[in-house]
Amino acid sequence: MSSNRSELVDGWLLASDLGPSGPQMQMDQLDGLHIVAERNADPCPDEILGHWHYMLAGHRLHAVQNEHAFITQAVRAGWSWDRVAAAIGLPDAAAAQARREFLAAEMIRCHPSHDDRPWRPTTPE
């Protein structure tokens, strides 16, 4: 397992009904959390939810930054906006341009320097 995996989350995944050799241990922890949580009748413990929200914040920022960079690079490489739209599953050039603007704003919104709440551990209410 990679060193950036949460030991707490791995412990919860291992204790699931899928067991230690289940697929949840070979995949990204977010995917494992989703699979195990959907199969469990019991709610996730608070400490697992705390790690889950933190992982989501990091993955969200990573995805937003990468999608924005992809669009920017495709345009720099001479792709038409229609081709960019097709590549990212949007209906037309205007939608692709709007998506890049949205992603630029989302990079600011998601960054911990703008709002650190998603990056802080949660505390029970």
C-alpha positions, -999 to +999 in steps of 0.1 A: +000+000+000+012+035-008+025+057+020-001+083+015-029+060+025-046+067+059-039+038+083-072+046+100-092+043+068-073+011+058-082-004+092-119+003+086-117-011+051-099-042+064-126-048+090-154-047+064-172-077+053-151-078+021-121-088+043-084-083+040-081-096+004-111-077-009-109-053-038-112-023-014-076-028-004-061-027-039-079+005-050-078+042-042-091+047-006-120+069-019-133+041-040-128+016-012-147+039+012-176+042-013-178+004-019-177-005+018-200+024+029-226+013+003-225-023+015-227-014+052-260-011+070-243+008+098-233+045+093-196+053+089-179+063+122-171+100+126-134+095+124-138+078+090-161+106+078-135+131+089-108+114+068-132+109+039-141+146+037-104+155+038-096+131+010-124+145-011-111+181-007-077+170-020-090+150-049-114+177-058-086+203-060-064+179-079-091+171-105-101+207-110-064+218-115-058+190-139-089+195-160-082+232-162-046+225-173-058+199-199-081+224-215-055+252-214-029+229-230-053+216-256-061+252-267-024+260-268-018+230-289-043+243-314-074+223-306-106+240-315-131+247-287-154+222-304-127+195-302-121+204-265-158+202-258-160+167-274-130+155-254-145+165-221-180+155-229-196+189-234-221+198-261-203+227-278-175+252-278-194+277-256-199+250-229-161+242-230-152+278-226-177+282-198-162+251-182-127+265-182-140+297-166-158+276-139-127+256-133-106+287-128-130+300-102-132+265-086-094+264-082-096+295-061-127+283-042-112+248-035-077+260-025-070+259+013-057+294+012-091+306+003-112+285+026-094+261+049-126+245+064-125+214+041-088+209+049-093+209+087-102+179+107-139+179+116-150+177+151-182+161+164-210+185+169 
